[in-house]
Amino acid sequence: MKTIKHALYFIAYTLAYGFWYLMSLLPLRVLYVLSDLLCLLMARVMKYRHKVIWKNLTESFPEKSEQELKQIERGFYHYFCDYIVETIKLMTMSREQLMQRMTFTGLEELNKVLADGQSVAVYLGHYGNWEWITAMPHWITGQALCCQLYHPLENEYFDRLFKYVRERQGALCISMNESLRKILQLGREGKPLVVGYISDQSPLWWNIHHWVDFLHHDTPVFTGAERIVKHTRQAFVYGDVTRVSRGHYNCEMKVISRNTSQMNDFEITDIYFRMLEETIRRQPECYLWSHNRWKRTREGFNYYCYVDENGKVMMRKNVGQNNDTTE
């Protein structure tokens, strides 16, 4: 049975790879026409995740009128469909094409940090085209190695496909499951690292150790990235992304601190979310509003979990039947 399952996965992977590759050969101007058609389908016909998107927008921007929120929602659908076709294009984009469309500024101080032999943690959000951030190796001077943490897909064949696309420009994908071990191993090779952390996902119940006020929400957040950054003494950098125009993005590298091991607990995480909120408020349509980011509440945490005398989050017995405990 397992052999048949793997065979079906392999066939699906082969078909997906071929389709993705052929689509990526189309010029972006053609892909953007397809994006416009896809936008009509998703926004008007399917109403893709409309309830989640609208709930997130109304709760995040209570000061905005319904007309303003609808304008942001329309902008989000257009941006999201562009993100899809831009990610498809990434499979065959040349170095020159990507560097023209994904630019980086504020590199002087970052490159100085790397020249001193110190590794760098670049905090990013699900904002703009985060897949195109893989152009970073082309903008970094010296011998630094660029990496990005990612969640492996359950399907090993599709995981291989996405890793291939993300690593084409020279950045290394590191599984979240082995992040610290791999970063320490690479650090021993003598090259400074530039590690990308996208840390605005919703953590599992037992991984909730800190809450922040983010877009008018009491928000549980990942703190694992901060622990890695402090343990490895990486400099803390925020990647401030702007969508300059359709198909063109800029990421301004803002060096926040080189002495992260001396920062207070959760200080890095708090600063990151404050800066990410500023980025989102500047161009709100370019954030991933379709993700149910605030599905876990403090009330839910207190119902499902407790913190023991050692500060460890534990799941309460006899309340783990709800699917929400494992999402």
N, C-alpha and C positions, 0 to 999 in steps of 0.2 A: 504493500500500500504506500509506504514511504517512497519507494522507487517511482511509482506512478506520479505521486505528488511532486517530486523533484523534477520529473520529466515535464509535467505541465508547467511548472514554474520556469523551467528553462525555455520552453516554447514561448511562453508569455514574455519572458525577458528578451528573447531574440526578436520577436515581433515589435516589442516596445523600442528596443535599440534601433532597429531598422527604421521605424516610423520617426523616432526622435531625430535620427541622423538626417534623413531625407528632408524633414521639415526645417532643420537647422541650416540647410543649404540655401533656403529662400532668403532673399534680401530682407532686411528689417522693415523696409517700407511695405513690402507685401505682408509680412507677419503682422504689422500694425493694422492692416486692413482686416486680417483675420481676427485680431484682437478686438476691433470695433464690433465685428459680427458676434463674437463670443460674449462681449459685454451686453449686447442686446438680449442674447439668449439667457445669460445668467441673471441680469437685473430685471428684465421685463417678464420673461417666460418662466424660468425656474425659480426666480426670487431666491437665489442662492444664499442661504443662511441669513435671510433678511431679519428674522426676529432677533438673532444674536447680535447682528451688526447694529440694529436700531437700538436695542437695549444698551449696548456698550456706548454708543454715541450719546444717547439722551442722559445717561448717568455720568458720563465723563465731561459733558459740556452743558450743565444745567443752565448756564447763563445765555446760551444761544437759542434763537428762535427756531420754530419747526422748519421754516424755510431754509435757514442756514444749515440745519442738520441734514435736511434732504439734499442740499447742495454738496455737503461733505460726503454723504452716502453715494451720490452719483459719481463724484470724483473718485471715491474708493473703488467702485466697480471698474471704472476705466483704468485706474492705476493697477489694480490686481490682475486684470486681463493682460495689460502690458507686461507685468512681472512674469506671467506665465510664458508668453512668447519670447521675452528676453532671456529667460532661463533656457528655453529650447535652443535659442540661437547660440548660447554659451558653448554648446557641444563642439561647434566648428569655428568659433570666432578666433581670429588671429590675435597675436599680441598687440599689434598696431591698432586694430579695430577696437579692442577692449580698452586700451589706454586712451583712445580718443573719447570714449564714452563714459569711462569711469576714472575720474581724476582724483588726486589726493593733494591736499595742501597742509601746511603746518608741519612739513616733514623735517625741517632743519633741526628742531630740538629733538625729535624722535630719533633721527639718524645719529645725533650726538650721543644720546643715551646708548644706542647700540654700539657706537664706536668705542665707548667706554667699557664694553663687554657686558653690559647689563641687559637682561631679557625684558621684554615689554608685554604687558597685557592690554589688549585693545578691547574695550567693552563696546558692544553694539546692540541694537535692538532689531526686531522684525519690522524694519522700516526701510523705505526705498527698495532698491534691489540688493539685498544682502548677499545674494549669490555672486553678483558682480564684484563684491569686495575681494574675491579671490584674485583680482588683478594686482593686489598689493605687492607681491614679490617683484613686479616690474618697476616699482617705485622706491623700493628700499635699497639703499647703497650698502656696500660691504658684503660680508659673508653671512649675514643673518638668515636663519631659516624661518619661513612663515608657516604657521600651523593654524588649524581651526578645530575646535571641539564640535562633535556632532553626535546625535543619537542614531545608532545603527538601526536600519530597517529590519523587521523580522524576516522578510524574504531576502535571503542571502544574494540572490541574483540581482534584484533591484537595488539592494544596498551597494553591490559592486558597480552598477550603472551610475548611481548618483555620486559615488566616490570618484569614479573616473572623470565625470564632468567637473567636479569640484577641484580635482587635483591637476587638471590639464595645464593650468597656468603656473604650476610650480609650488602650490601650497599643499601641505600634508594634512590629511584628515586624521584626527585622533578620536577614538571612541571615548565617550563619557565614562564608560566602564573601566577604562585603564588610563584615564587622563593624567593623574599625578605620577604614576609609575613611568609612563611614557615621557612626560615632560622632564622628569629627573634624569631619565636615561639619555634623552637628547641633549640635556644640559651638560652631561659629562663628556660629550663629544667636543666641547670647547667653543661651539658657535652660539652666539646669543640668539634667542628665539623671539619671534613676534607671534603671540598666541591670541587668536580671536575668540572672544566669549560672547555668545548671544544669550543673555541671562534674564530675559523677560518672560519666560514660560511660566506656567502654573505648576508648582511642585506637587509631588504626591504628599498625602497627609503626613506620613512619617518623616518627610524631608523638610517640613516647615519648622524653621527655627527663628524666623524674624518676619515682621510685618512693616510695611511702609505705606504712607499716604501717597497714592499714585493715581492721578486723574480722578480725584474725588472718591476713590475707593480705598477701603482698608484692605491692603493687598499682601497675601503671603508670597514670599520671594525665595528664589534659590540663593544660598549663601556658599555653596561649594566652590564656586569660582573664586570668591574672596579668600577662602582658606588656602586654595592652591597658590594664589598670587602672593599671599603673605609668607607661606611656607617656602616658596622659591625666590622670594625677594624681587619679584618682577616690578617694574615701574608701572604705574596705573595711568592708562591713556583712554580718553573717551573719543570714539569716532563719531563726529557730528555730521550726519548725512543730509544733503540737500538734493532734491530733484530740480536740477537747473532747467531742464526742458524735457520733452518726451525723448526717452532713450539716452539722456545725459544726466549723470549724477556726479556729485562731488562729496568727498569725505574729508572733513577737516580734522586732523589729528591734534587733540588737545592733551598735552602732558599735564596731568593733575598732581602726581606725586611720584618721587623716586624712592621715597622711604616708606614703603607700604607696611613693612613689618612694625613700624612705630605708630601706625594709625590705630584708632580705637576700633573695638569690635563693631562690625557692620557699618563702619564709616564709609568704606569704599562702596558698598551696596547702596547706602542712602544717597551718596553723591551721584552715583550712576543713574538712579531712578529720577532724581531731580533734574539732571541734565537731559535724560531721555524725554521727560515730560516737556521740557522747553523745546526740544526738537519737534515733538509731535504737535505742539500748539502752533508752531510756525507753519507747518503744512500738514494738517490733520488727516487729509485724504490718503496720505502715503503710509499709514500705519496698518498693521494687519488686524483690522477690526472684526474679521470673521472668526477669530479664535475666541473660544469661551474662556477668556483669561481669568474672570472673576467668579468661577463656578465654586470655589472653595471659600467659605466664610469663616470668621472667627467662631461663630456659633457652631458651625459644623465641626470645626477643629476640636472645640471643647466637648462635643458629643462623641466624636470618634476616637479622640486621643487624650492622653494625659502626659505630663512631664514628670519623670521619676526623680528621686532624690539626687541622681547624678546628672540631671539636666538632659537626659535622653528622652526623646519622644517615643511613647509607647502607644500601641493600638489597644483600645478597650476590648475586653472579651464580650462575645455575644452581640456585638453591634457591627460586625464585619460582613454581614450578608448583603448589604447594599452595594451595588456596583461602584458607587461613588468612592468607596474606600480604595479601589484599585485603579481608577482612571489616571 
